Amino acid sequence: MKKILSVLLAAMMVVSLVACGQKEASSSDASAAKTVKVGVCIYTFDDAFMTLYRNELKKYFDSKSNDEVKYDVTIQDGKNDQAEQTNQIDNFITQGYDVLILNLVQSTAAATVMDKCATAGIPAVFINREPSESDMASHNTGDFAGKMTYVGADARQSGRFQGELIADLANQGDLNGDGKLQYVMIEGDPENVDAQYRTEFSISQYKSKTGKEVECLDDQVGNWQRAEGQRLAANALTQYGDKIEVIFCNNDDMAMGAKVSIEAAGRKINEDIYLVGVDALAEAVQAVIEGNMTGTVLNDHVGQSHKAVDCAIDAANGKKLELYNWVDYVKVTPENASQYK
């Protein structure tokens, strides 16, 4: 009888040990967080707005990591070189990343990049630089349908808001009273749809709201760079002098450069010349508050980066994406600028 009891007790101990082992293994498995590899390509780290954007992107991904899932985010600097960036994308694909967030150097490269992502079956979230509507539509098909989106703000809206910043002035920007707006345009990258739309819609909206004629004294490409904005504004001021009533800049970095040249030329912003930009960089907003810039347009890097992260997480979890996810721009004027410091 004692022998039987000993055998039964030994068997119970074995079962108990096996159960404990299974419980410990189960607990260990539960604590092991799933890792999602996210590849991010930024067209250049030198861009002030995209620096704010990528920093907020990383911060928001970090806030989403928990005991169940960890987001392993790698951010690459494209150095404003599409060949360099394409190589970075190829590496992400080869290394089996789960989802890509792409701020292309050249929007014209979108179709090629989409083909690569579709072939690899890797979802792609395009940001800031909008691919053409035809590229978006033609690649949102087959197995890749719902695995691609563009997250950004409609650049046409930012252009319209720039035009309204001038049209809403008491004199509608017409400083010399001749019934016509004489202006200088400093553009970003001419291949970038944001630059194209801001250039076009700022003027068309101004004309629509005021009914006034416009005269373009100069239109040059500054490639989003402050130094170029300063140089081009200086050249225009030397050539056209007091004839210039408004300088439109496709972004705030170029506007800040133009501001330096305007002041060096002895002109007074908001008294004998107007200046507008886009992005609502901190120093531009401060300039608006101080009366040293007419206005800017908030390009919401927080809202856009958060939406991009949310879309990337959804895509990594197999959810279907809407083809477009828009975040509104906001006009920044002396009346509301303190809200955006």
CORMOJO-V266726 format. One record per residue. N is the residue number from 1. RES is the residue in three letters. SS is DSSP state (helix for helix, strand for strand, loop for the rest). NEAR is the number of other ideal C-beta (glycine too) atoms within 12 Angstrom. Layout:
BEGIN
N:RES:SS:NEAR ; N:RES:SS:NEAR
END
This chain:
BEGIN
1:MET:loop:7 ; 2:LYS:helix:8 ; 3:LYS:helix:9 ; 4:ILE:helix:10 ; 5:LEU:helix:11 ; 6:SER:helix:12 ; 7:VAL:helix:13 ; 8:LEU:helix:14 ; 9:LEU:helix:14 ; 10:ALA:helix:14 ; 11:ALA:helix:14 ; 12:MET:helix:14 ; 13:MET:helix:14 ; 14:VAL:helix:14 ; 15:VAL:helix:14 ; 16:SER:helix:14 ; 17:LEU:helix:14 ; 18:VAL:helix:14 ; 19:ALA:helix:14 ; 20:CYS:helix:14 ; 21:GLY:helix:14 ; 22:GLN:helix:14 ; 23:LYS:helix:14 ; 24:GLU:helix:14 ; 25:ALA:helix:14 ; 26:SER:helix:13 ; 27:SER:helix:12 ; 28:SER:helix:12 ; 29:ASP:helix:13 ; 30:ALA:helix:13 ; 31:SER:helix:14 ; 32:ALA:loop:14 ; 33:ALA:loop:17 ; 34:LYS:strand:20 ; 35:THR:strand:17 ; 36:VAL:strand:32 ; 37:LYS:strand:26 ; 38:VAL:strand:40 ; 39:GLY:strand:39 ; 40:VAL:strand:43 ; 41:CYS:strand:47 ; 42:ILE:strand:39 ; 43:TYR:loop:42 ; 44:THR:loop:32 ; 45:PHE:loop:23 ; 46:ASP:loop:21 ; 47:ASP:loop:36 ; 48:ALA:helix:32 ; 49:PHE:helix:47 ; 50:MET:helix:38 ; 51:THR:helix:25 ; 52:LEU:helix:29 ; 53:TYR:helix:41 ; 54:ARG:helix:36 ; 55:ASN:helix:22 ; 56:GLU:helix:27 ; 57:LEU:helix:40 ; 58:LYS:helix:27 ; 59:LYS:helix:21 ; 60:TYR:helix:30 ; 61:PHE:helix:34 ; 62:ASP:helix:17 ; 63:SER:helix:17 ; 64:LYS:helix:26 ; 65:SER:loop:22 ; 66:ASN:loop:15 ; 67:ASP:loop:10 ; 68:GLU:loop:16 ; 69:VAL:strand:20 ; 70:LYS:strand:21 ; 71:TYR:strand:35 ; 72:ASP:strand:26 ; 73:VAL:strand:37 ; 74:THR:strand:27 ; 75:ILE:strand:31 ; 76:GLN:strand:32 ; 77:ASP:strand:23 ; 78:GLY:loop:33 ; 79:LYS:loop:19 ; 80:ASN:loop:28 ; 81:ASP:loop:20 ; 82:GLN:helix:28 ; 83:ALA:helix:16 ; 84:GLU:helix:23 ; 85:GLN:helix:35 ; 86:THR:helix:28 ; 87:ASN:helix:21 ; 88:GLN:helix:33 ; 89:ILE:helix:38 ; 90:ASP:helix:25 ; 91:ASN:helix:21 ; 92:PHE:helix:34 ; 93:ILE:helix:29 ; 94:THR:helix:14 ; 95:GLN:loop:19 ; 96:GLY:loop:17 ; 97:TYR:loop:36 ; 98:ASP:loop:35 ; 99:VAL:strand:42 ; 100:LEU:strand:48 ; 101:ILE:strand:51 ; 102:LEU:strand:50 ; 103:ASN:loop:50 ; 104:LEU:loop:45 ; 105:VAL:loop:36 ; 106:GLN:loop:30 ; 107:SER:helix:38 ; 108:THR:helix:22 ; 109:ALA:helix:32 ; 110:ALA:helix:39 ; 111:ALA:helix:24 ; 112:THR:helix:25 ; 113:VAL:helix:41 ; 114:MET:helix:38 ; 115:ASP:helix:24 ; 116:LYS:helix:30 ; 117:CYS:helix:38 ; 118:ALA:helix:28 ; 119:THR:helix:18 ; 120:ALA:helix:27 ; 121:GLY:loop:21 ; 122:ILE:loop:36 ; 123:PRO:strand:40 ; 124:ALA:strand:51 ; 125:VAL:strand:45 ; 126:PHE:strand:46 ; 127:ILE:strand:44 ; 128:ASN:loop:47 ; 129:ARG:loop:45 ; 130:GLU:loop:37 ; 131:PRO:loop:40 ; 132:SER:loop:24 ; 133:GLU:helix:17 ; 134:SER:helix:15 ; 135:ASP:helix:29 ; 136:MET:helix:28 ; 137:ALA:helix:18 ; 138:SER:helix:20 ; 139:HIS:helix:32 ; 140:ASN:loop:29 ; 141:THR:loop:17 ; 142:GLY:helix:15 ; 143:ASP:helix:17 ; 144:PHE:helix:28 ; 145:ALA:loop:20 ; 146:GLY:loop:22 ; 147:LYS:loop:36 ; 148:MET:strand:44 ; 149:THR:strand:39 ; 150:TYR:strand:42 ; 151:VAL:strand:40 ; 152:GLY:strand:43 ; 153:ALA:loop:41 ; 154:ASP:loop:27 ; 155:ALA:helix:36 ; 156:ARG:helix:27 ; 157:GLN:helix:29 ; 158:SER:helix:50 ; 159:GLY:helix:41 ; 160:ARG:helix:32 ; 161:PHE:helix:39 ; 162:GLN:helix:53 ; 163:GLY:helix:42 ; 164:GLU:helix:33 ; 165:LEU:helix:42 ; 166:ILE:helix:41 ; 167:ALA:helix:33 ; 168:ASP:loop:25 ; 169:LEU:loop:27 ; 170:ALA:loop:11 ; 171:ASN:loop:23 ; 172:GLN:loop:29 ; 173:GLY:loop:43 ; 174:ASP:loop:26 ; 175:LEU:loop:29 ; 176:ASN:loop:19 ; 177:GLY:loop:13 ; 178:ASP:loop:17 ; 179:GLY:loop:18 ; 180:LYS:strand:24 ; 181:LEU:strand:38 ; 182:GLN:strand:32 ; 183:TYR:strand:38 ; 184:VAL:strand:44 ; 185:MET:strand:43 ; 186:ILE:strand:54 ; 187:GLU:strand:37 ; 188:GLY:loop:46 ; 189:ASP:loop:32 ; 190:PRO:loop:25 ; 191:GLU:loop:26 ; 192:ASN:loop:36 ; 193:VAL:helix:36 ; 194:ASP:helix:45 ; 195:ALA:helix:36 ; 196:GLN:helix:26 ; 197:TYR:helix:34 ; 198:ARG:helix:46 ; 199:THR:helix:37 ; 200:GLU:helix:28 ; 201:PHE:helix:33 ; 202:SER:helix:48 ; 203:ILE:helix:35 ; 204:SER:helix:21 ; 205:GLN:helix:32 ; 206:TYR:helix:39 ; 207:LYS:helix:26 ; 208:SER:helix:17 ; 209:LYS:helix:25 ; 210:THR:helix:24 ; 211:GLY:loop:14 ; 212:LYS:loop:28 ; 213:GLU:strand:17 ; 214:VAL:strand:33 ; 215:GLU:strand:26 ; 216:CYS:strand:29 ; 217:LEU:strand:28 ; 218:ASP:strand:29 ; 219:ASP:strand:25 ; 220:GLN:strand:31 ; 221:VAL:strand:25 ; 222:GLY:loop:42 ; 223:ASN:loop:31 ; 224:TRP:loop:42 ; 225:GLN:loop:31 ; 226:ARG:helix:34 ; 227:ALA:helix:21 ; 228:GLU:helix:29 ; 229:GLY:helix:41 ; 230:GLN:helix:29 ; 231:ARG:helix:24 ; 232:LEU:helix:39 ; 233:ALA:helix:43 ; 234:ALA:helix:31 ; 235:ASN:helix:25 ; 236:ALA:helix:37 ; 237:LEU:helix:32 ; 238:THR:helix:20 ; 239:GLN:helix:17 ; 240:TYR:helix:25 ; 241:GLY:helix:21 ; 242:ASP:helix:21 ; 243:LYS:helix:26 ; 244:ILE:loop:39 ; 245:GLU:loop:41 ; 246:VAL:strand:52 ; 247:ILE:strand:52 ; 248:PHE:strand:56 ; 249:CYS:strand:56 ; 250:ASN:loop:48 ; 251:ASN:loop:45 ; 252:ASP:helix:47 ; 253:ASP:helix:39 ; 254:MET:helix:47 ; 255:ALA:helix:54 ; 256:MET:helix:42 ; 257:GLY:helix:35 ; 258:ALA:helix:51 ; 259:LYS:helix:43 ; 260:VAL:helix:29 ; 261:SER:helix:35 ; 262:ILE:helix:40 ; 263:GLU:helix:24 ; 264:ALA:helix:16 ; 265:ALA:loop:26 ; 266:GLY:loop:14 ; 267:ARG:loop:32 ; 268:LYS:loop:19 ; 269:ILE:strand:36 ; 270:ASN:loop:30 ; 271:GLU:loop:19 ; 272:ASP:loop:23 ; 273:ILE:strand:38 ; 274:TYR:strand:44 ; 275:LEU:strand:47 ; 276:VAL:strand:53 ; 277:GLY:loop:53 ; 278:VAL:loop:51 ; 279:ASP:strand:48 ; 280:ALA:loop:42 ; 281:LEU:loop:38 ; 282:ALA:helix:23 ; 283:GLU:helix:27 ; 284:ALA:helix:42 ; 285:VAL:helix:32 ; 286:GLN:helix:23 ; 287:ALA:helix:33 ; 288:VAL:helix:40 ; 289:ILE:helix:24 ; 290:GLU:helix:18 ; 291:GLY:loop:19 ; 292:ASN:loop:31 ; 293:MET:loop:42 ; 294:THR:loop:43 ; 295:GLY:strand:47 ; 296:THR:strand:47 ; 297:VAL:strand:50 ; 298:LEU:strand:38 ; 299:ASN:loop:46 ; 300:ASP:loop:31 ; 301:HIS:helix:38 ; 302:VAL:helix:23 ; 303:GLY:helix:27 ; 304:GLN:helix:40 ; 305:SER:helix:41 ; 306:HIS:helix:26 ; 307:LYS:helix:34 ; 308:ALA:helix:45 ; 309:VAL:helix:37 ; 310:ASP:helix:30 ; 311:CYS:helix:40 ; 312:ALA:helix:42 ; 313:ILE:helix:31 ; 314:ASP:helix:26 ; 315:ALA:helix:35 ; 316:ALA:helix:34 ; 317:ASN:loop:21 ; 318:GLY:loop:15 ; 319:LYS:loop:17 ; 320:LYS:loop:18 ; 321:LEU:loop:32 ; 322:GLU:loop:22 ; 323:LEU:loop:28 ; 324:TYR:strand:24 ; 325:ASN:strand:30 ; 326:TRP:strand:22 ; 327:VAL:loop:30 ; 328:ASP:loop:21 ; 329:TYR:loop:35 ; 330:VAL:strand:28 ; 331:LYS:strand:35 ; 332:VAL:strand:40 ; 333:THR:loop:30 ; 334:PRO:loop:26 ; 335:GLU:loop:14 ; 336:ASN:loop:20 ; 337:ALA:helix:31 ; 338:SER:helix:14 ; 339:GLN:helix:16 ; 340:TYR:helix:31 ; 341:LYS:loop:18
END
